Amino acid sequence: MKNKPHSNYKVGDLIYDADIYDGMNTNLVDLKFYKKWLPKNKNARILELCCGTGRLTIPIAKEGYDITGIDFTSSMLKQAKSKAAKENVSIPFIEADIRTLDLSETYDFIFIPFNSIHHLYSNEDLFKAFKAVKKHLKQDGLFLFDCFNPNLQFIVEAEKKENEIAQYTTTDGRKVLIKQIMHYENKTQINRIDWHYYINSKFHSIQNLDMRLFFPQELDAYIKWNGFEIINKFGNFEEDTFCASSEKQIFVCR
């Protein structure tokens, strides 16, 4: 994602380096899920919020759908446009903040993938984003998004030591190693994550990946308060029913 953070919290610039981002995020387990829920009518209008480098946008466009991608980060959109051109698909990519989005158009299907709502750090930010979605969603349209189901035991254990979470080589030849340590703020529900980057075997920098956590009953209530009906809530992309041990919260709303 991304999206411009609250001033007190942030995502490090290196995390939004397009080649660094793409090298780490190659998993497409969510693509099959979102494609399943797309309208059958290929003339339907699709809007992806927080589209990043087009990881899902481009495959969906290749299926023949009219899809628009929105993101706040210019470097990610530049990469998305380059990748779309290589795949010979035409996609409008728009640089905008999803909290203040105003396209003066409506869509049949809107989705926010890849845990991106975790970078809406306050309730005000979240509600503004939901309001923008509602404004752009057609009367019978669907709104889908996914996020984590907070696991406080995991966070407590992860605070105790630095853990290696990724190691890969980017398309531009950089060898990347990432180690993680985190600390949870009870008052704000922000998980303060530090990613320690080693590039080409040398320490490079510490990059913040701050994420607001949303607890299940809290998020269900927020969705309803903002005028949406929850049609389905799944615990993973295989559409198992959400339960206490679910890693994800995946919503299908209208």
Backbone as a ProteinNet text record, in pm:
[ID]
protein_1_A
[PRIMARY]
MKNKPHSNYKVGDLIYDADIYDGMNTNLVDLKFYKKWLPKNKNARILELCCGTGRLTIPIAKEGYDITGIDFTSSMLKQAKSKAAKENVSIPFIEADIRTLDLSETYDFIFIPFNSIHHLYSNEDLFKAFKAVKKHLKQDGLFLFDCFNPNLQFIVEAEKKENEIAQYTTTDGRKVLIKQIMHYENKTQINRIDWHYYINSKFHSIQNLDMRLFFPQELDAYIKWNGFEIINKFGNFEEDTFCASSEKQIFVCR
[TERTIARY]
87.2	0	90.1	119.7	55.7	-29.9	-48.6	-134.6	-59.5	-84.5	-11.2	-48.5	48.5	18.3	-14.4	-70.6	-86.2	53	62.9	193.9	277.6	214.2	288.9	342.7	293.4	330.6	369.3	441.1	490.7	531.6	550.5	612.1	738.7	849.7	979	985.1	1062.5	1075.1	1129.3	1221.3	1280.4	1176.4	1079.6	973.2	891	881.6	809.6	898.4	1023.6	1109.2	1048.3	1011.1	930.4	997.2	1127.6	1196.1	1210.1	1236.2	1241.4	1105.1	999	862	825.2	850.1	813.5	894.2	1019.1	1101	1049.3	990.4	939.8	798.7	718.4	576.1	540.6	579.6	554.7	436.9	386.7	278.2	147	74.7	-53	-169.3	-158.1	-263.1	-396	-392.3	-516.5	-580	-504.2	-556.5	-674.8	-663.5	-771.7	-899.5	-885	-1002	-1070.5	-994.2	-1055.7	-1114.4	-1049.1	-1102.7	-1234.6	-1247.6	-1371.9	-1490.8	-1466.7	-1575.7	-1602	-1520.4	-1543.7	-1677.4	-1742	-1866.1	-1841	-1940.8	-1926.5	-1926.2	-1990.5	-1997.2	-1864.2	-1796.9	-1666.4	-1675.9	-1796.3	-1814.3	-1824.8	-1824	-1829.7	-1706.2	-1723	-1613	-1554.1	-1421.5	-1351.3	-1257.9	-1252.5	-1163	-1080.5	-949	-859.1	-794	-813.7	-753.3	-627.4	-521.3	-390.5	-336.2	-324.1	-288.4	-139.2	-56.2	87	143.8	220.9	284.9	201.7	73.2	-14.9	-11.6	30	41.6	-88.8	-203.3	-333.3	-400.7	-375.7	-441	-414.8	-289.8	-251.5	-310.7	-302.4	-367.4	-517.9	-583.1	-727.5	-755.2	-675.1	-690.8	-670.4	-577.7	-551.3	-668.1	-757.3	-879	-986.1	-958.2	-1051.9	-1137.7	-1106.5	-1186.6	-1139.5	-1235	-1207.7	-1173.6	-1045.6	-1001.4	-914.9	-934.7	-855.1	-780.5	-655.1	-573.9	-543.1	-561.1	-534.5	-424	-327.5	-225.3	-170.2	-115.4	-61.3	85.2	154	299.2	339.7	401.7	433.6	531.4	628.1	726.3	660.5	559.9	488.3	407.3	341.8	261	347.5	466.2	558.2	592.8	617.4	647.7	525.8	407.6	284.2	262	282.2	262.7	361.8	485.1	587.4	551.6	507.6	471.1	349.2	251.6	131.5	166.6	257.6	299.2	365.6	447.1	514.4	414.4	303.2	199.3	95	115.5	27.1	-117.9	-135.1	-269.5	-278.7	-396.1	-419.4	-497.1	-434.1	-494.2	-475.2	-582.7	-564.9	-508.1	-390.3	-331.9	-332.2	-393.2	-414.8	-348.6	-269.7	-207.9	-306.4	-350.7	-450.5	-451.9	-502.1	-520	-660.1	-672	-803.9	-897.9	-845.4	-932.2	-1004.6	-949	-1007.7	-1039.5	-1049.8	-1069.5	-1201	-1195.2	-1316	-1297	-1344	-1327.8	-1451	-1558.5	-1685.4	-1738.5	-1707.9	-1754.9	-1791	-1870.9	-1906.8	-1863.9	-1848.7	-1792	-1877.2	-1869.6	-1945.4	-1876	-1744.3	-1664.7	-1544.9	-1530.3	-1416.9	-1347.8	-1215.8	-1145.9	-1017.7	-983.5	-858.9	-783.5	-686.5	-618.4	-496.1	-437.8	-301.4	-281.6	-381.9	-369.7	-351.8	-391.5	-359.1	-431.4	-546.5	-615.8	-537.1	-437.3	-355.6	-275.2	-266.6	-195.2	-290.1	-412.9	-507.2	-503.1	-426.1	-384.2	-487	-580.7	-682.3	-820.4	-917.8	-1055.5	-1101.5	-1058.8	-1096.1	-1047.1	-922.3	-868.3	-950.6	-980.6	-1055.9	-1193.8	-1261.4	-1397.5	-1399.2	-1297.8	-1288.7	-1272.8	-1191.2	-1171.9	-1301.6	-1372.2	-1500	-1600.9	-1601.1	-1691.8	-1660.6	-1532.1	-1491.9	-1534.4	-1519.1	-1563.2	-1713.2	-1789.8	-1935.5	-1976.5	-1905.9	-1936.7	-1913.2	-1814.7	-1777.6	-1841.2	-1914.6	-1970.8	-2113.8	-2143.5	-2279.5	-2374.4	-2503	-2604.4	-2594.2	-2576.6	-2568.2	-2424.1	-2326.8	-2187.3	-2133.4	-2018.5	-1952.3	-1824.6	-1798.7	-1676.6	-1606.8	-1482.5	-1405.8	-1274.9	-1229.4	-1095.2	-1047.8	-916.8	-859.8	-762.6	-749	-652.5	-620.8	-527.2	-489.3	-590.3	-598.6	-667.2	-559.7	-563.7	-453.4	-424	-296	-249.8	-151	-202.5	-119.2	-8.9	-34.7	69	188.2	160.3	267.1	346.3	275.3	341.9	431.6	381.9	461.8	590.2	579.3	697.5	793.5	736.5	819.5	890.2	844	910.7	1041.3	1058	1170.2	1301.6	1294.4	1418.5	1394.9	1504.9	1502.2	1492.7	1396.8	1375.5	1394	1458.9	1471.3	1336.9	1287.6	1158.1	1164.8	1273.7	1282.3	1426.2	1452.3	1582.7	1560.1	1602.3	1574.7	1666.4	1663.9	1739	1640.6	1654.8	1564.6	1597.2	1505.3	1528.1	1643.6	1675.5	1790.6	1918.8	1917.8	2040.7	2080.5	1998.1	2031	1993.1	2086.4	2058.6	2006.8	1885.2	1817.3	1792.6	1826.3	1793.9	1719.5	1606.1	1526	1506.5	1539.4	1514.1	1413.8	1328.5	1216.3	1213.9	1177.6	1143.7	1025.7	939.9	818.7	784.1	701.1	651.2	509.2	418	276.6	240	173.1	123.2	-23.4	-47.9	-184.2	-281.7	-238.4	-329.5	-380	-290.7	-326.6	-360.2	-331.7	-346.5	-254.4	-141.5	-42.5	68.1	94.8	208.3	326.8	424.6	541.7	645.5	658.5	746.4	870.9	986.5	1113.2	1168.3	1191.9	1258.1	1402.5	1495.5	1638.6	1684	1723.4	1760	1911.1	1948.1	2086.4	2086	2162.4	2164.3	2305.2	2314.9	2445.3	2538.2	2481.4	2553.7	2598.1	2552.3	2587.4	2462.2	2469.3	2355.6	2327.1	2200.2	2161.5	2088	1979.1	1896.6	1788.5	1724.7	1605.5	1486.8	1387.6	1269.6	1145.6	1063.2	940.2	831.2	755.9	635.4	524.9	476.9	376.1	240	168.8	41.2	-62.7	-175.8	-287.2	-357.6	-379.2	-449.9	-598.7	-680.6	-825.8	-876.8	-939.5	-990.3	-1126.4	-1159.8	-1274.7	-1408	-1451.8	-1581.1	-1577.4	-1463.4	-1443.7	-1462.8	-1395.5	-1399.9	-1538	-1601.7	-1739.3	-1830.2	-1816.8	-1901.4	-1870.7	-1742.5	-1703.8	-1763.2	-1759.2	-1813.8	-1963.3	-2035.1	-2180.5	-2212.6	-2137.4	-2160.5	-2143.9	-2060	-2033.8	-2122.7	-2229.5	-2333.8	-2319	-2231.2	-2214.8	-2279.1	-2320.3	-2368.3	-2259.8	-2224.5	-2125.4	-2196.9	-2166.2	-2228.3	-2155.9	-2023.5	-1940	-1818.2	-1773.4	-1646.5	-1570.2	-1454.6	-1374.8	-1247.4	-1189	-1066.4	-941.6	-960.5	-846.9	-899.5	-808.6	-848.7	-909.9	-909.3	-981	-1127.5	-1165.2	-1302.3	-1350.8	-1259.3	-1302.3	-1369.4	-1468.6	-1540.9	-1445.8	-1460.6	-1375.1	-1395.4	-1282.6	-1288.5	-1172.9	-1164.1	-1064.5	-921.9	-895.7	-759.2	-728.4	-822.1	-800.3	-686.8	-602.9	-494.1	-545.3	-650.1	-698.3	-842.5	-879.9	-1019.1	-1043.5	-1131.2	-1157.4	-1306.7	-1339.5	-1477.3	-1531.5	-1654.3	-1732.2	-1852.3	-1863.3	-1967.2	-2043	-2159.5	-2230.8	-2295.8
-116.8	0	120.7	217.2	281.6	394	425.4	537.2	629	758.9	852.5	830.8	804.5	773.1	896.9	870.2	973.6	1026.2	1151.9	1214.4	1147.7	1084.6	1022.1	884.2	828.4	692.9	692	586.5	589.8	452.4	448.4	334.9	387.5	320	367.1	374.5	471.5	491.6	368.3	296.9	180	70.2	60.9	-38.5	-9.5	119.2	159.1	168.1	129.7	115.9	4.1	36	-55.7	-191.4	-193.9	-321	-400.4	-331.5	-397	-457.3	-380.2	-424	-546	-538.2	-648.3	-774.8	-757.2	-874.3	-952.4	-881.5	-948	-1001.2	-931.8	-962	-1030.8	-1155.8	-1234	-1329.4	-1344.9	-1439.2	-1384.9	-1468.6	-1427.5	-1509.2	-1554	-1637.2	-1563.6	-1432	-1354.4	-1328	-1343.6	-1312.2	-1401.5	-1530.1	-1623.6	-1585.8	-1545.3	-1506	-1384.2	-1278	-1156.2	-1178.2	-1258.4	-1286.6	-1362	-1449.3	-1526.1	-1434.5	-1324.7	-1236.9	-1124.5	-1115.1	-1012.7	-1034.7	-928.9	-944.9	-1031.3	-1109.6	-1194.4	-1110.4	-996.9	-906.9	-834.8	-859.3	-798.4	-647.4	-596.8	-452.6	-381.3	-457.7	-398.1	-312.9	-210.6	-119.7	-157.3	-178	-225.4	-115.5	-97.9	1.2	-66.5	-64.2	-117.7	-1.3	2.3	105.2	49	130.2	85.4	-26.2	2.7	-100.6	-129.9	-45.9	-70.9	-71.3	-174.2	-183.2	-263.6	-283.2	-352.5	-503.2	-554.1	-699.3	-771.7	-714.1	-772.7	-700	-571	-490.4	-545.8	-575.3	-617.8	-753.8	-857	-984.6	-971.4	-884.7	-866	-795.7	-697.3	-629.8	-727.3	-820.6	-918.9	-1014.1	-1021.4	-1101.8	-1028.2	-904	-828.4	-729.6	-707.9	-617.3	-472.2	-382.3	-238.2	-203.9	-194.6	-173.2	-48.3	25.8	144.7	121.3	160.4	143.8	276.9	283.9	404.9	376.4	465.6	453.6	592.9	608.3	738	755.1	643.8	647.3	648.7	757.3	775.6	670.7	629	530.2	395.1	360.4	234.6	242.3	356.4	372.3	374.4	433.1	432.6	288.9	205	64.3	-6.6	24.6	-38.1	-5.9	119.8	161.3	90.8	77	9.3	-138	-202.4	-343.9	-364.1	-272	-282.1	-267.5	-175.6	-155.3	-281.2	-346	-469.2	-581.1	-580.1	-681.7	-640.2	-521.5	-471.3	-458.2	-406.4	-378.1	-230	-173.6	-32	-17	44.4	60.2	204.7	274.2	404.8	387.2	437.8	439.5	584.1	607.7	742.7	759.3	863.6	894.1	974.1	916.3	982.1	918	991.6	946.8	888.1	764.8	700.6	764.9	842.3	909.7	1028.9	1086.2	1206.8	1184.2	1061.1	1026.8	1083.4	1143.8	1195.7	1187.1	1076.8	1053.7	1094.2	1131.1	1168.1	1055.5	931.9	814	706	607.8	496.4	364.4	263.6	136.3	20	-90.6	-210.7	-291.6	-275.1	-360	-278.5	-262.7	-189.7	-280.6	-285.5	-367.6	-300.8	-331.5	-284.3	-409.4	-455.7	-581.4	-563.5	-676	-685.8	-610.8	-619.9	-564.9	-413.6	-345.6	-203.3	-115.9	-159.1	-72.9	-57	-142.5	-128.9	1.6	67.3	195	314.6	287.3	391.8	392	484.2	469.9	514.9	597.9	644.5	604.5	604.9	578.6	680.2	804.6	909.5	875.7	828.7	788.5	675.5	573.8	458.4	500.1	581.3	622.2	708.9	791	870.9	778.5	675.1	581	506.7	463.2	394.8	487.6	614.4	712.2	729.3	732.3	745.3	622.8	505	382.9	389.8	426.3	432.3	529.3	642.1	743.4	690.6	601.5	553	418.4	357.7	224.2	234.3	161.8	159.2	94	117.4	73.9	-74.4	-157.5	-303.3	-353.4	-263.3	-301.9	-373.6	-437.3	-509.5	-436.9	-441.4	-385.3	-495.9	-527.5	-632.7	-576.8	-630.6	-598.2	-707.5	-711.2	-809.4	-742	-799.4	-751.5	-866.5	-842.9	-945.2	-955.8	-1073.1	-1093.2	-1082.3	-979.2	-956.4	-1078.2	-1110.5	-1221.2	-1163.5	-1130.1	-1062.4	-1152.9	-1282.2	-1374.8	-1372.3	-1370.1	-1362.3	-1232.9	-1121.5	-991.9	-990.1	-1043.1	-1046.9	-1127	-1240.6	-1322.8	-1250.1	-1177.4	-1109.1	-987.5	-938.2	-825	-866	-995.2	-1041	-1048.9	-1067.8	-1081.7	-1044.7	-1018.6	-985.5	-1114.9	-1119.4	-1239.7	-1210.6	-1302.3	-1289.2	-1321.3	-1231.9	-1255.5	-1268.1	-1225.2	-1234.1	-1227.6	-1297.8	-1292.4	-1319.4	-1226.5	-1240.5	-1147	-1162.2	-1074.7	-999.8	-869.3	-787.2	-799.6	-752.8	-758.5	-668.9	-567.6	-483	-529.1	-653	-716.7	-697.7	-636	-617.6	-741.2	-788.2	-899.3	-840.6	-876.4	-814.2	-915.8	-876.9	-954.2	-860.2	-906.1	-823.3	-897.2	-826.6	-877.9	-786.1	-843.5	-769.1	-775	-661.8	-658.1	-563	-587.7	-507	-475.6	-373.8	-335.2	-283.2	-335	-299.1	-190.5	-85.5	22.6	-3.9	-31.2	-64.1	51.3	173.4	287.6	312.2	304.7	340.4	219.5	98.7	-24.4	-25.9	43.2	45.8	-54.9	-140.6	-231.3	-161.6	-121.5	-49.5	-152.9	-168.5	-270.1	-203	-254.2	-208.9	-318.7	-285.3	-376.9	-331.7	-418.9	-393.3	-450.1	-359.3	-399.6	-418.2	-533.1	-560.4	-577.7	-495.3	-501.1	-532.5	-637	-686.6	-713.9	-778.1	-827.1	-717.4	-593.8	-484.2	-421.8	-384.6	-316.7	-186.5	-165.3	-46.7	54.7	10.8	104.5	30.5	102.9	53.5	130.3	57.3	116.5	82.6	184.4	163.5	103.1	10	-43.2	-44.4	73.5	85	42.5	-39.2	-94.1	-83.7	-24.1	-18.4	-154.6	-210.3	-337.7	-313.2	-394.8	-387.4	-520.9	-516.1	-638.9	-674.7	-803.9	-850.9	-781.4	-777.8	-716.7	-566	-505.5	-363.7	-334	-410.5	-385	-414.3	-521	-550.3	-430.6	-373.5	-259.4	-137.9	-111.2	3.9	-6.4	-125.6	-146.3	-114.1	-164.4	-142.7	3.9	66.7	208.6	296.3	252.7	332.3	293.8	220.7	199	78.4	-16.1	-136.6	-257.3	-351.8	-480.9	-584.2	-661.9	-768.6	-892.7	-928.6	-1046.3	-1172.8	-1166.8	-1280	-1228.2	-1306.3	-1279.5	-1410.9	-1413.4	-1534.7	-1521.6	-1637.1	-1638.7	-1661.6	-1691.6	-1707.8	-1697.1	-1702	-1685.4	-1811.6	-1921.4	-2042	-2036.1	-1925.5	-1895.1	-1983.6	-2024.6	-2089	-1983.4	-2026.7	-1935.3	-1873.3	-1743.1	-1673.9	-1733.9	-1756.7	-1810.6	-1752.1	-1790.2	-1732.4	-1752.2	-1864.1	-1894.7	-1846.4	-1779	-1731.7	-1630	-1642.2	-1546.4	-1415.7	-1425.2	-1309.3	-1275	-1150.9	-1107.1	-1061.5	-1130.6	-1101.6	-1073.1	-953.7	-907.7	-895.5	-940.5	-913.9	-833.3	-708.9	-617.1	-555	-502.9	-419.7	-303
0	0	0	-98.2	-42.9	-17.3	111.4	150.2	246.1	238	323	468.5	556.1	694.2	778.1	895.9	997.8	1031.9	1068.9	1086.8	1195.3	1293.2	1402.6	1365.9	1257.9	1219.5	1072.6	1032.1	893.7	844.1	713.5	646.2	580	602.9	552.7	401.2	351.1	207.3	135.4	199.6	134.1	114	204.3	189.7	65.7	29.3	-91.2	-214.7	-202.2	-320.2	-405.1	-528.4	-608.5	-630.4	-657.4	-680.7	-550.7	-440.2	-309.4	-277.4	-303	-274.9	-359	-488.5	-577.4	-548.2	-509.5	-479.8	-360.5	-265.3	-145.2	-163.3	-244.6	-251.9	-383.4	-393.9	-515.3	-499.5	-378	-352	-407.2	-480.9	-539.1	-484.4	-359.7	-301.1	-295.8	-287.8	-279.3	-415.7	-523.9	-656.5	-692.8	-667.5	-700	-626.8	-500	-420.9	-481.2	-506.8	-558.7	-697.5	-781.1	-914	-904.6	-806	-789.5	-764.5	-690.6	-651.2	-751.4	-854.5	-956.1	-1025.6	-1069.9	-1147.4	-1271.3	-1309.2	-1428.4	-1555.7	-1548.6	-1663.3	-1680.3	-1790.1	-1813.2	-1838.1	-1858	-1873.9	-1739.5	-1631	-1497.2	-1472.9	-1389.4	-1359.7	-1223.6	-1219.5	-1100.6	-1051.2	-919.3	-858.8	-750.4	-767.6	-664.8	-591	-460.7	-376.7	-312.9	-308.8	-257	-345.5	-474.5	-572.3	-577.5	-515.1	-516.3	-657.7	-689.3	-820.8	-920.1	-890.3	-983.9	-973.4	-857.6	-837	-871.1	-832.8	-866	-981.9	-993.4	-1096.7	-1236.1	-1263.3	-1398	-1435.6	-1350.8	-1385.5	-1407	-1330	-1347.4	-1480.1	-1515	-1644.6	-1760	-1742.8	-1847.7	-1868.6	-1769.1	-1782.8	-1862.8	-1899.8	-1981.1	-1905.1	-1777.6	-1696	-1709.6	-1691.1	-1686.2	-1541.4	-1511.2	-1373.4	-1364.6	-1257.2	-1226.8	-1096.3	-1090.3	-969.9	-904.9	-772.9	-695.6	-594.6	-584.8	-481.8	-451.5	-330.1	-289.9	-329.1	-356	-371.2	-518.5	-560.9	-702.2	-753.9	-670.6	-715.8	-744.2	-665.3	-687.5	-816.8	-838.9	-959.8	-1085.8	-1075.5	-1190	-1229	-1127.5	-1153.7	-1211.3	-1157.6	-1206.2	-1353.9	-1390.8	-1529.7	-1622.6	-1576	-1656.4	-1676.6	-1570.9	-1579.2	-1668.3	-1658.2	-1741.5	-1889.8	-1918.9	-2058.3	-2114.4	-2031.3	-2075.2	-2101.1	-2026.6	-2043.1	-2147.1	-2205.9	-2312.1	-2265	-2142.8	-2092.7	-2058.5	-2083.1	-2057.4	-1926.8	-1827.1	-1694.7	-1649.4	-1611.8	-1548.7	-1407.3	-1383.9	-1249.5	-1201.9	-1086	-1036.5	-900.1	-885	-755.8	-671.2	-560.5	-476.4	-338.6	-242.9	-105.3	-93.9	-50.8	-48.4	53.2	146.2	244.5	184.4	79.3	18.9	-128.8	-169.1	-309.9	-362.9	-479.2	-544.3	-694.7	-752.1	-895.5	-974.3	-904.9	-969.2	-1057.6	-1018.8	-1090.8	-989.7	-1033.9	-946.8	-1010.7	-923.8	-967	-915.8	-990.2	-954.1	-845.5	-834.9	-745.2	-698.7	-567.3	-509.7	-409.5	-414.1	-315.4	-268.4	-142.2	-79.1	-34.8	-111.4	-79.2	9.8	43.5	95.5	227.1	316.1	452.3	455.2	349.5	337.6	439.1	491	586.8	716.8	738.8	860	860.7	746.4	739.9	750.3	789.4	829.8	982.4	1038.8	1177.9	1280.8	1242.3	1336.8	1287.9	1378.5	1337.7	1234.4	1250.9	1156.7	1016.5	1005.5	876.1	815.1	895.9	847	799.6	879.5	844.9	718.4	700.8	578.1	456.3	470.5	360.3	329.6	433.4	413.1	345	386.1	324.9	176.5	143	2.9	-77.5	-17.1	-84.7	-112.4	-10	-24.4	-134.3	-143	-244.4	-385.5	-401.2	-533.7	-569.5	-477.6	-499.7	-551.6	-659.5	-712.2	-610.8	-628.8	-532.5	-498.7	-600.4	-578.9	-587.4	-576.6	-589.8	-466.8	-483.7	-375	-333.3	-202.2	-144.3	-66.3	-103.1	-39.2	13.9	125.7	173.9	268.3	289.9	381.9	476.4	595.1	694.5	789.1	879.7	975.4	1089.4	1147.1	1274.3	1382	1466.4	1560.9	1647.9	1656.6	1739.8	1841.9	1958.3	2057.7	2111.1	2117.3	2162.7	2067.1	1937.7	1837.8	1854.6	1876.5	1890.5	2013.4	2123.7	2246.7	2225.2	2159.8	2132.9	2038	1939.7	1840.3	1897.3	2013.3	2077.8	2144.8	2168.4	2249.1	2172.4	2041.6	1965.4	1819.8	1750	1608.1	1527.9	1433.8	1353.6	1205.6	1136.1	991.4	926.9	838.8	776.2	624.5	563	417.1	370.6	261.1	195.7	47.6	-38.5	-181.4	-260	-392.5	-481.9	-570.2	-578.2	-658.1	-807	-889.9	-1035	-1077.4	-995.2	-1029.2	-960.2	-906.1	-861.2	-716.7	-635	-493.9	-412.9	-330.7	-240	-108.6	-72.6	40.6	151.1	272.2	392.1	486.8	539.5	630.3	762.4	871.2	1005.5	1075	1156.2	1213.2	1365.7	1424.7	1566.5	1580.4	1678.9	1689.2	1834.1	1849	1981.6	1966.3	2047.1	2036.4	2135.6	2085.4	2170	2206.7	2331.7	2374.2	2350.8	2380.5	2372.8	2231.6	2134.1	1997.4	1909.9	1959.2	1881.6	1759.5	1772.9	1664.6	1695	1599.8	1609.5	1542.5	1624.6	1573.1	1528.6	1399.8	1342.6	1284.6	1319.6	1261.7	1172.4	1047	955.7	937.8	974.1	961	826.5	737	601.6	589	530	491.6	339.9	269.1	124.6	78.2	-2.6	-49.9	67.7	169.4	288.8	384.1	363.1	453.1	512.1	640.4	701.9	627.7	595	519.9	606.5	673.2	748.9	824.9	917	985.7	930.2	881.7	819.7	902.2	926.6	1003.2	915.5	973.6	910.4	1016.3	1052.6	1157.8	1105.3	1184.6	1140.1	1251.7	1221.4	1315.3	1313.6	1431.4	1441	1464.8	1400.6	1416.1	1468.6	1584.1	1645	1584.8	1580.9	1502.1	1530.5	1656.5	1684.4	1658.8	1686.3	1659.4	1510.5	1426.4	1283.1	1226	1272	1228.6	1255.9	1375.1	1413	1326.5	1301	1219.8	1079	1023	887.8	885.7	984.3	990	1018.8	1108.7	1140.3	1017	923.8	804.9	686.7	715.4	616.3	526.7	561.7	481.8	550.5	468.8	518.1	493	595.9	580.6	526.2	403	341.2	384.7	383.8	426.5	500.6	598	664.4	672.1	605.5	597.4	680.4	713.4	791.3	709.1	579.9	488.2	345.4	249.1	109.1	50.5	129	87.7	131.3	194.2	236.1	351	438.1	561.8	650	726.9	814.3	915.9	938.7	1035.7	1175.3	1244.4	1380.5	1461.6	1587.9	1678.5	1628.9	1562.7	1520.1	1378.3	1314.3	1177.4	1171.9	1072.5	1053.7	995.2	913.2	838.7	876.2	845.9	841.3	698.2	627.9	487.9	472.2	425.5	422.7	281	263.1	143.1	188.7	140.9	188.6	70.5	105.3	7.5	79.1
[MASK]
++++++++++++++++++++++++++++++++++++++++++++++++++++++++++++++++++++++++++++++++++++++++++++++++++++++++++++++++++++++++++++++++++++++++++++++++++++++++++++++++++++++++++++++++++++++++++++++++++++++++++++++++++++++++++++++++++++++++++++++++++++++++++++++

